[in-house]
Amino acid sequence: PPGRDAADPNGEWAKVKNRDPAHAVGLGHWWLRDSALRRYTFPPGTTVPPGGSVTLYVGRGSNTASDFFWGYRKAIFDNEDEHGTGDGAYLFDPDGDLRASMIYPCAYRCLDPLKHKVKVGVHPSGHEYLTVRNLAGKGVTLEGHRLATGSYAYAFPAGTVLRRGDVLRVDVKGDPAEDQRLHKHWGLHRLILDNGGGVARVSTYNDIVLACRAWGYGSCHK
């Protein structure tokens, strides 16, 4: 979550995506845990539609068909910090078989097919926004990646696809309900891009950097 983790436990989440475009997947009685062995069991009847996803938020709330809540009053996923720590999420079926996982930060064979295929732009003064340009010779999908600057991270929504040569604009302020295909809104209520300098990156959730843009005193090499 942006800012202090403790202030927004629902800013931490794990997402389970169904990669099958034709068949739903039942998650009833499946369970997800973090590296500290804290476990959440999905309720009976939980289903992920074809090509869809469900999100498990760390904090409290009322479950829906696509949103579930772990019930913690504080954030639980460890950050990558000066101690070199990280964390992970692990999904098990009712028989205890590991079906999917993600560990961050990446430490081995850290590759992603979109590396060097996108370019970041930053407009830090006045109406703040960032851009992501598709440099590949074909369309690219940004779902599963994020745009980050400072302690703020924007998760590209499901269905965010850039065709060849497309440029996506992400306004720092604005209502995500007004999103269009190539114009998104971060939904923040404050300005976050320092006019003096900073760094913006597109990366995977396990911290593989695909593109970086620094301005002013910022540096992509730190």
SEVO-265054 format. One record per residue: residue in three letters; y, x negated, z of N, C-alpha, C in turn. Coordinates in steps of 0.001 Angstrom, whole numbers, plus 500000, padded with zeros to 6 digits. Example, Ala and Ser with C-alpha at 12.3 -4.5 7.8 and 13.67 -1.06 7.14 Angstrom:
BEGIN
ALA494310486810507800495500487700507800496700486800507800
SER497750487150507080498940486330507140500030487100507870
% end
This chain:
BEGIN
PRO498791499180500000500000500000500000501263499143500000
PRO502368499675499483503598498895499505504098498689500930
GLY504690497520501181505211497258502514504101496969503514
ARG504277497434504753503311497190505819502092498087505648
ASP500908497499505629499676498269505458499509499329506533
ALA499891498981507773499668499889508895500446501193508757
ALA501511501171507966502342502362507828501757503388506865
ASP500743503008506086500221503919505064498746503644504791
PRO497842504075505689496417503816505454495898504450504170
ASN496501505564503718496052506174502470496547505422501238
GLY497372504377501466497718503487500369496574502554500015
GLU495534502528500853494298501796500547493237502799500121
TRP492494502444499076491467503366498588490424502620497780
ALA489302503291497589488250502805496691487964503921495698
LYS487798503569494452487579504557493392486188504345492792
VAL485467505434492594484150505388491959484261506095490621
LYS484023505380489532484159505928488185482795506126487537
ASN482645507255486870481447507554486089481673507070484665
ARG480949506058484241481144505497482900480387506264481822
ASP479574507222482204478835508024481228479778509085480659
PRO480026509103479348480962510072478771480379511469478616
ALA479076511633478880478445512922478596477805513590479810
HIS477481512840480858476719513401481969477425513151483303
ALA477412514165484151477962514027485502477013513207486374
VAL477553512620487438476760511850488389476947512451489782
GLY475853512753490463475932513273491817476036512154492831
LEU477005512261493758477180511246494802476861511789496189
GLY476344512990496285476016513534497592475058512636498356
HIS475404512296499602474618511430500496474654509959500091
TRP475351509604498999475593508190498722476619507693499744
TRP476667506406499978477611505894500956478272504612500463
LEU479501504431500938480305503269500571480710502542501849
ARG480655501241501824481060500466502997481965499328502570
ASP482693498779503563483483497576503320482705496373503844
SER483319495207503830482617493992504252482352493954505752
ALA483071494789506512482858494853507959481829495920508337
LEU481122496453507336480035497417507531480506498802507983
ARG481789499097507841482266500457508090481793501328506931
ARG481210502478507252480520503271506237481118504669506107
TYR481229505123504861481592506512504578480492507120503722
THR479983508295504118478948508983503355479562510175502623
PHE479382510216501327479921511317500545479169512608500874
PRO479898513726501019479252514978501420478352515540500322
PRO477396516396500707476520517035499713477342517760498657
GLY476888517689497415477573518365496333478649517551495653
THR478934516338496156479939515502495508479467515111494113
THR480307515362493122479948515097491729481101514395491026
VAL480755513387490226481744512707489396481552513185487962
PRO482542513850487377482367514386486021482237513287484983
PRO481752513605483795481626512592482737482959511891482470
GLY482941510574482536484144509798482287485188509882483382
GLY484910510624484450485889510831485517485663509918486694
SER486382510188487779486277509349488966486597510161490206
VAL486184509643491353486587510185492653487201509041493446
THR488114509385494345488824508379495122488591508612496605
LEU488217507556497297488042507597498742489227506894499390
TYR490088507666500070491251507112500754490861506707502173
VAL491439505624502657491084505109503971491567506035505087
GLY492709506682504910493315507474505970492766508883506091
ARG493613509776506608493199511142506910493757512122505889
GLY493038513227505710493451514258504774492338515262504596
SER492552516219503704491562517259503431490859516947502112
ASN489531516908502155488758516589500963488969517627499869
THR488941517143498622488913518009497447487725517572496601
ALA487606518113495404486499517735494530486609516291494061
SER487832515735494060488016514383493545488600513409494554
ASP489108513903495677489724513050496689489011513219498031
PHE488652512086498636487943512095499914488676511168500887
PHE488474511409502191489251510690503200488325510135504271
TRP488456508827504514487596508113505437487916508483506880
GLY489192508771507167489575509244508490490152508206509427
TYR490443506998508923491009505967509789492513506149509956
ARG493008505726511120494441505781511394495162504514510939
LYS494410503514510531495019502265510087494268501735508874
ALA494918500820508160494284500204506994493090499353507435
ILE492070499265506571490861498530506953490507497400505983
PHE490948497473504744490577496434503787491447495202504019
ASP490805494054504213491537492819504489492272492351503232
ASN493482491836503429494251491286502328493865489835502083
GLU494204489353500888494078487929500609495334487278501154
ASP495199486423502167496374485862502819496229484358502975
GLU497038483804503868497031482360504041495706481841504600
HIS494893482735505146493593482324505668492504482379504593
GLY492871482826503385491912482861502292490942484012502354
THR491244485027503169490316486138503303490457487106502145
GLY489549488023502068489546489096501085488622490165501622
ASP488092490988500756487211492060501213486432492579500016
GLY485733493661500218484969494254499131484576495675499458
ALA484116496399498447483582497747498612482222497787497936
TYR481258498444498591479863498426498141479334499852498172
LEU478793500314497053478309501685496925476785501693496900
PHE476196502483497808474739502565497925474269503990497677
ASP473071504132497090472482505456496941471755505837498233
PRO471231507053498358470599507485499611469400506644500030
ASP468790505913499073467655505050499417468095503673499907
GLY469407503445499935469913502154500391470005501107499306
ASP469865501511498027469970500567496912471430500406496506
LEU471876499164496360473237498879495943473405499252494477
ARG474345500139494181474550500611492811475813500059492168
ALA476812499724492950478056499178492398478808498473493512
SER479647497511493129480445496802494137481636496140493471
MET482620495814494265483730494985493825484176494133494999
ILE484306492846494766484744491905495794486031491228495322
TYR486990491083496218488233490403495851488586489378496929
PRO489257488284496587489631487913495221488447487326494467
CYS488537487317493151487477486718492342487429485215492602
ALA486198484680492769486051483247493050485113482547492068
TYR484448483313491175483455482701490279483438483459488966
ARG483505482719487856483522483314486518484594484403486421
CYS485800484008486726486908484965486787487517485164485397
LEU486907486027484641487320486305483274487535487797483099
ASP488423488158482197488645489559481838489023489595480367
PRO488484490550479607488751490573478159490216490788477789
LEU491047491258478718492459491489478399493353490285478705
LYS492767489198479189493590488023479503494291487533478246
HIS495611487362478335496475486937477238496593487991476132
LYS496095489193476366496182490262475357497330491222475648
VAL497996491038476780499158491858477108500290490955477573
LYS501516491482477475502708490718477863503576491586478754
VAL504112490988479829504928491721480786506404491446480527
GLY507209492505480627508653492369480577509272492988481821
VAL510449492512482233511093492977483465512565493256483196
HIS513031494396483689514466494725483654514906494937485098
PRO515384493867485778515616493937487220516957494515487644
SER517904494639486734519237495099487121519475496529486657
GLY520323497246487410520623498631487042519396499510487190
HIS519041500221486121517854501078486122516627500177486005
GLU515904499997487114514791499037487137513562499585486418
TYR512983498745485571511721499101484933511009497834484467
LEU509716497981484204508904496899483674508216497400482412
THR507833496482481550507139496861480328505848496067480186
VAL504898496663479496503646495981479164503415496173477667
ARG503340495066476942503165495099475491501730494706475121
ASN501134495435474197499799495124473690499910494056472609
LEU499345492875472862499357491783471896498051491689471117
ALA497068492501471495495763492442470834495837493111469460
GLY494877492825468652494826493431467329494183494795467318
LYS493945495353468500493327496667468618493819497318469903
GLY493430498552470128493845499252471330493234498650472581
VAL493954498771473709493452498271474986493609499370476037
THR492690499393476985492721500351478084493158499644479357
LEU494194500189480017494729499554481216494171500141482506
GLU493414501231482410492791501766483626491920500688484261
GLY491997500578485582491261499529486275492063498251486447
HIS493334498277486013494235497152486179495484497623486916
ARG496298496678487332497492497027488080498667496156487650
LEU499852496669487886501097495953487667501684495682489046
ALA501964494437489361502377494104490728503593493191490729
THR504448493400491740505561492501491999505833492509493490
GLY505961491346494085506129491257495526504963491916496245
SER505271492787497204504213493489497948503907494861497354
TYR504407495126496149504233496436495521503261496331494344
ALA502368497317494249501403497338493157501327498744492564
TYR501299498824491255501213500090490521499867500133489825
ALA499070501145490137497765501309489498497938502100488208
PHE497544501522487085497645502248485824496748503488485878
PRO497289504665485579496493505897485692495346505929484679
ALA494363506767484972493265506985484035493826507460482705
GLY493266506946481623493715507346480294494894506557479760
THR495324505497480488496429504667480002495899503729478922
VAL496191504050477685495698503285476536496887502851475690
LEU496940501575475344497964501055474450497337500792473092
ARG497872501449472084497424501171470730498029499852470257
ARG497582499400469127498052498119468594499581498119468503
GLY500220497138469155501660496990469106502442497866470067
ASP501775498740470820502464499632471751503134498868472880
VAL504235499442473393504903498928474584504990500066475595
LEU504406499856476766504457500830477848505599500486478785
ARG506393501500479145507478501307480105507114501998481414
VAL507317501279482527507060501827483859508362501764484650
ASP508980502923484882510192502985485693509823502865487171
VAL510587502088487922510326501934489350510519503270490074
LYS511575503983489755511807505292490337511358506377489358
GLY511374507625489828510995508731488957509702509378489390
ASP509472510572488904508323511385489296507150511151488348
PRO505995510684488859504829510499487990504394511781487274
ALA504798512942487788504455514193487112505129514302485747
GLU506153513471485517506863513482484243506374512386483296
ASP505270511754483635504739510675482794504457511148481377
GLN504677510235480440504285510415479055503371509254478674
ARG502853509285477463501856508281477086502384506863477231
LEU503613506613476813504164505259476867505359505150477811
HIS505498506126478714506585506073479696506051506612481025
LYS505808505717481963505262506085483267506318505884484355
HIS506035506454485521506943506346486658506164505883487886
TRP506645504811488512505996504242489692506044505224490857
GLY507151505983490944507277506980492005507883506455493289
LEU508436505241493266509064504697494466510466505280494654
HIS510947505202495885512264505748496203513264504646496531
ARG512940503422496162513836502304496419513711501317495273
LEU514720500443495142514686499388494140513897498208494685
ILE513101497570493839512206496516494315512349495209493541
LEU513100495204492435513213494014491602514494493260491957
ASP514338492097492573515470491280492999516176490719491764
ASN517476490978491641518223490461490498518175488937490436
GLY518068488278491607518093486821491652516824486166491145
GLY515729486875491206514478486294490728513265486941491343
GLY512132486742490711510873487298491187509783487079490165
VAL508640487707490402507473487562489532506815488926489375
ALA506394489238488168505623490453487905504342490062487172
ARG503244490681487568501948490330486982501161491579486618
VAL500367491493485570499308492456485296498007491767485668
SER497201492440486490495967491810486955494880492854487159
THR493675492360487339492576493215487758492688493420489263
TYR491867494323489807491905494559491247491282493414492037
ASN490539492542491369490036491364492074490851490122491716
ASP492116490374491339493140489324491235492963488347490089
ILE492357488773488993492381487979487769493689488303487047
VAL494569487331486908495880487558486304495751487549484781
LEU496198488640484146496135488766482694497433488328482040
ALA498545488582482722499849488207482189500824488084483345
CYS501801487196483204502784486973484268504163486783483643
ARG505169487324484331506552487119483884507398486792485114
ALA508083485657485066508975485257486148510413485302485644
TRP511333485589486558512741485547486205513520484940487378
GLY514695484376487068515517483751488101514762482647488829
TYR514748482734490158514089481691490948512570481862491008
GLY512030482913490440510586483161490480509807482175489636
SER508510482038489940507639481134489175506239481708489103
CYS505654481668487907504272482128487726503256481077488149
HIS503708479925488563502805478812488868502620478622490364
LYS503156479530491181502973479404492621501729480154493034
% end
